[in-house]
Amino acid sequence: MRYFRIPIVCSATLVFGAALACSQSQTGNPREGARRFMEFCSGCHGADGKGGDKAPALVPTSSAAPLSDAELFRIVREGTGGGMPPFAQIGDANIRSVVRYLRVLQGEAESAGSSVKAVVPEDAAAGRALFFGKAQCSSCHMIDGEGGFIARGLTGYARNRTPDAIRSAITNPDTPLASSSRVVGVTTRTGEKMTGVLRNEDNFTLELQTEDGRYHSLDRSDLIEVRYSDHSLMPRDYAQRLTSKELDDIVSLLIESSAKLRQTVTSDQ
C-alpha cells in the first residue's frame, strides 16, 4: 500500500455498494487479515500499521481511523488517485479480513476465539538467526529450550503482547527498569570486582547473579563498594544496531514461539 488521499464521492450507487461492503467486512477474519496485511500492506504502512517510508500511519489515530468499514473496503479494492494501487486481485474475502484486522490494530476488541496476535509479521526464521547470532539475545535469554538463563525465558513472552509492545521492549529495555534486573557492581575487601544482576538484598547481604549464571551471596560487611546502575543487562542500542526489518524479524520469532506454545498446551488438554 502507498499513501492515499480519500476523495469525497456523493453517489447513490456508491453509497449502496459501500453499505453492502460494510456488512460484508463485519465477517472478516482478523487472523487471516493480519497475514494479508503483512503480505500486501506492511511494506508501505509498516508491520504495526504505524507508517513507513512510503506511506503514512493507519493506527492508532490517522485519516483512516474515522472511515467506515465500507470506505476502507472500497479504498483497498479500488485504490486511490493519490498513489495507492488497487488490490481487487487479492479477493473480496481477503480485503474484508484486512479491514477487520485494521480495526484490531486501531483498538477494537478482538472477536471471541481470535488469535490475531499469533500471526507472524515478518520472517521468524531470520529472527531466529538473529536471536542466536548478530543480536546475541541467546547469551541471556532462552527460547524453545535453547539459549541462556540469566534473563527471563522468552518462549511465551509474546502471548499477551502486541508486536508494537514487543518491539518497544527491545528498543527501550529499561522503561521501566525492574529492580530484579538492575545491574550492580561490587568490590570486596580483598579487591575482587564483580558485576551481575541484583537478585536480592537486605541490610546484611546482597545476592548477585553473574552472566555465567552463578549466584553469589555476599555479606555487606565484606564489601567496600556497591555500584548501582540505572540499567539491566539488556543492550540499549538495538534501535541503532539492528534495522527495522531485523527488529520485526525478532518480534515475529517471539510471536511464532508463543503461538507454538499455545498450540502445544491446547493439544495437551
HUSUL-V73385 format. One record per residue. N is the residue number from 1. SS is DSSP state (H for helix, E for strand, L for the rest). PHI is phi in whole degrees, 0 to 359 (none if undefined). PSI is psi in radians with two decimals (999 if undefined). Layout:
N|SS|PHI|PSI + N|SS|PHI|PSI
This chain:
1|L|none|2.61 + 2|L|235|3.03 + 3|L|303|2.38 + 4|L|224|2.62 + 5|L|249|2.51 + 6|L|263|1.93 + 7|L|285|2.59 + 8|L|268|2.07 + 9|L|239|2.21 + 10|L|250|1.69 + 11|L|214|2.23 + 12|H|299|-0.66 + 13|H|296|-0.77 + 14|H|295|-0.70 + 15|H|299|-0.76 + 16|H|296|-0.77 + 17|H|295|-0.64 + 18|H|295|-0.71 + 19|H|298|-0.72 + 20|H|296|-0.79 + 21|H|297|-0.65 + 22|H|298|-0.79 + 23|H|295|-0.59 + 24|H|290|-0.68 + 25|H|294|-0.40 + 26|L|297|-0.39 + 27|L|265|0.10 + 28|L|299|2.53 + 29|L|269|1.94 + 30|H|295|-0.53 + 31|H|294|-0.83 + 32|H|293|-0.61 + 33|H|298|-0.64 + 34|H|297|-0.73 + 35|H|297|-0.79 + 36|H|290|-0.62 + 37|H|299|-0.80 + 38|H|296|-0.59 + 39|H|284|-0.76 + 40|H|251|-0.39 + 41|H|247|-0.57 + 42|H|295|-0.45 + 43|H|300|-0.50 + 44|H|252|-0.72 + 45|H|265|-0.03 + 46|L|89|2.61 + 47|L|296|-0.46 + 48|L|258|0.11 + 49|L|77|0.18 + 50|L|260|0.39 + 51|L|97|2.76 + 52|L|212|-2.86 + 53|L|289|-0.41 + 54|L|253|-0.26 + 55|L|207|2.76 + 56|L|281|3.05 + 57|L|291|2.59 + 58|L|251|-0.27 + 59|L|217|2.82 + 60|L|280|-0.52 + 61|L|238|2.22 + 62|L|198|-3.12 + 63|L|294|-0.32 + 64|L|278|-0.44 + 65|L|302|-0.79 + 66|L|281|-0.11 + 67|L|289|2.60 + 68|L|285|2.86 + 69|H|302|-0.66 + 70|H|296|-0.72 + 71|H|294|-0.74 + 72|H|296|-0.71 + 73|H|302|-0.82 + 74|H|295|-0.73 + 75|H|298|-0.80 + 76|H|294|-0.71 + 77|H|287|-0.72 + 78|H|256|-0.25 + 79|L|76|-3.02 + 80|L|220|2.91 + 81|L|283|-0.11 + 82|L|272|0.06 + 83|L|124|-0.27 + 84|L|279|2.21 + 85|L|283|2.79 + 86|L|285|2.62 + 87|L|236|0.55 + 88|H|301|-0.47 + 89|H|295|-0.30 + 90|H|275|-0.14 + 91|L|94|2.55 + 92|H|299|-0.65 + 93|H|298|-0.75 + 94|H|292|-0.65 + 95|H|296|-0.76 + 96|H|300|-0.67 + 97|H|292|-0.65 + 98|H|297|-0.76 + 99|H|299|-0.75 + 100|H|296|-0.70 + 101|H|293|-0.64 + 102|H|300|-0.66 + 103|H|296|-0.64 + 104|H|297|-0.79 + 105|H|299|-0.59 + 106|L|281|-0.05 + 107|L|113|0.02 + 108|L|292|2.61 + 109|L|295|2.45 + 110|L|290|2.55 + 111|L|292|2.68 + 112|L|304|2.33 + 113|L|83|-0.06 + 114|L|287|2.50 + 115|L|232|0.81 + 116|H|299|-0.51 + 117|H|292|-0.26 + 118|H|276|-0.10 + 119|L|286|2.34 + 120|L|278|2.09 + 121|L|282|-0.44 + 122|L|223|-2.30 + 123|L|251|1.76 + 124|H|294|-0.59 + 125|H|295|-0.73 + 126|H|294|-0.63 + 127|H|297|-0.67 + 128|H|295|-0.73 + 129|H|298|-0.68 + 130|H|292|-0.72 + 131|H|302|-0.74 + 132|L|263|0.04 + 133|L|233|-1.90 + 134|L|307|-0.78 + 135|L|284|-0.36 + 136|L|59|0.53 + 137|H|297|-0.61 + 138|H|290|-0.19 + 139|H|291|-0.38 + 140|L|238|-0.62 + 141|L|254|2.59 + 142|E|252|2.47 + 143|E|219|2.34 + 144|L|52|0.67 + 145|L|83|0.08 + 146|E|234|2.54 + 147|E|119|-2.91 + 148|L|275|3.12 + 149|L|219|0.24 + 150|L|284|-0.45 + 151|L|250|2.99 + 152|L|298|2.57 + 153|L|290|2.57 + 154|L|245|0.16 + 155|L|302|-0.73 + 156|L|250|0.29 + 157|H|301|-0.67 + 158|H|276|0.05 + 159|H|304|-0.78 + 160|H|241|0.51 + 161|L|233|2.53 + 162|L|280|2.78 + 163|H|305|-0.67 + 164|H|294|-0.69 + 165|H|293|-0.65 + 166|H|294|-0.79 + 167|H|299|-0.72 + 168|H|297|-0.66 + 169|H|295|-0.50 + 170|H|283|-0.75 + 171|H|272|-0.35 + 172|L|229|1.17 + 173|L|293|-0.38 + 174|L|252|0.49 + 175|L|238|1.63 + 176|L|273|2.92 + 177|L|272|2.10 + 178|L|284|2.38 + 179|H|300|-0.53 + 180|H|283|-0.07 + 181|H|248|-0.02 + 182|L|294|2.36 + 183|E|274|2.31 + 184|E|232|2.42 + 185|E|247|2.44 + 186|E|229|2.72 + 187|E|231|2.21 + 188|E|273|2.96 + 189|L|295|-0.37 + 190|L|272|0.01 + 191|L|93|0.02 + 192|L|286|2.34 + 193|E|251|2.46 + 194|E|215|2.41 + 195|E|232|2.35 + 196|E|193|-3.08 + 197|E|273|2.28 + 198|E|288|2.01 + 199|E|260|-0.52 + 200|E|194|2.64 + 201|E|200|2.68 + 202|L|214|-2.86 + 203|L|290|-0.26 + 204|L|241|-0.47 + 205|E|227|2.84 + 206|E|217|2.24 + 207|E|247|2.14 + 208|E|244|2.61 + 209|E|242|2.07 + 210|L|275|2.92 + 211|L|297|-0.33 + 212|L|280|0.01 + 213|L|93|-0.14 + 214|L|283|2.51 + 215|E|263|2.46 + 216|E|230|2.01 + 217|E|262|2.01 + 218|E|244|2.39 + 219|E|281|2.28 + 220|H|300|-0.50 + 221|H|293|-0.31 + 222|H|267|0.01 + 223|E|252|2.39 + 224|E|257|-0.24 + 225|E|207|2.40 + 226|E|230|2.11 + 227|E|247|1.95 + 228|E|268|2.20 + 229|L|269|3.02 + 230|L|251|0.47 + 231|L|211|2.92 + 232|L|262|-3.01 + 233|L|284|-0.25 + 234|L|297|2.23 + 235|L|304|2.48 + 236|L|256|0.18 + 237|L|241|0.37 + 238|H|298|-0.56 + 239|H|297|-0.48 + 240|H|264|-0.61 + 241|H|286|-0.58 + 242|L|248|2.58 + 243|L|283|2.91 + 244|H|300|-0.71 + 245|H|297|-0.72 + 246|H|294|-0.67 + 247|H|297|-0.76 + 248|H|296|-0.61 + 249|H|296|-0.72 + 250|H|293|-0.71 + 251|H|301|-0.75 + 252|H|296|-0.64 + 253|H|299|-0.79 + 254|H|294|-0.68 + 255|H|294|-0.77 + 256|H|298|-0.74 + 257|H|299|-0.75 + 258|H|294|-0.67 + 259|H|296|-0.74 + 260|H|296|-0.70 + 261|H|297|-0.75 + 262|H|298|-0.75 + 263|H|297|-0.68 + 264|H|295|-0.77 + 265|H|296|-0.74 + 266|H|297|-0.74 + 267|H|290|-0.40 + 268|H|275|-0.23 + 269|L|276|999
